Amino acid sequence: MTNATVLYKKKDGKCTQDPSLLRQEFVGNEFVAPGEWALLVNEKYEIPCEKAGL
């Protein structure tokens, strides 16, 4: 598992920072299947799009 922050621009032009978690199974010596995003119950934050590089 790893923490990730997803930044995206919505249709209304506002940008959001969304803390998330990526989970991927590791079997033997390799990762298997695509990972699964688990959206945490953490709050999403509106941020300036310039700060997000969007």
Buried (B, 14 or more C-beta within 10 A) or exposed (E): EEEEEEBEEEEEEEBBBBBBBEEEEEEEEEEEEEBEEEEEEEEBEEBEBEEBEE
